């Protein structure tokens, strides 16, 4: 079996497994909804983080040469 044959059979299998909209296999996007709150503390100031980002960018420029 050549690579092209695999591609055709794989495509046919995906079309067959895809199912129809009327077969009752719908997805409920709200099935696992959760209400709550998330928060975090960076532990560094914005200036510190921007400075660290600039250092990382400068280090990355050295690698590209």
N, C-alpha and C positions, 0 to 999 in steps of 0.2 A: 504494500500500500504506500503510495507516494504522499508527500506532504499535502498536495492539493486535494487528494481523496479524504484525508483527515479533516481538512477545513470544511469540505462539503458535508461530511457526515456529522461533524460537530455542530454546524449551523442547523442542520435538520433536527438534531437532537434538542437543541435549545428552543427551536420553534415548537416542537412537540411538547416539551416540558413547560413552556411558557404559560400554558393555560389560557382559557378565554375569560373575559370579564364576567360572563354569566355563569361560571361554574361554582360560584360561592366562595372562592378563595381570595377574598379581598383583604386588604391590610387596613387595620384600624390604627391610624396615626396617633390617636389620643389614648390608646390602650395603656400606656405606661407613663402618663403625664404625672409629674410630681410638682407640688407647690412647696416653695421654701426659699431660702436665702443662702447665698454663698458669699464669703468674703475672704480676704487674705491680707496679710501685711508683708510688704516687700522687704522691710528692714533696712531700706536704703532710701535716700532722698532722690527726687527726680534728677537733680544735678549729678549725683553720683552715678545713676544709671545711664544718663546721657554720656557722661565722661567714659564710662566703661564701654558703651557701644562704639564711641569714636575710637577708642583704643583697639577694639576688635576689628573695626573697619580698616584702620591703619595697618594692623598686622596682616589682614587679608590682602592688602595692596602689595605687600612685600612678597607674598607667595606667588602672585601672578606674573612677576617679572622673570 
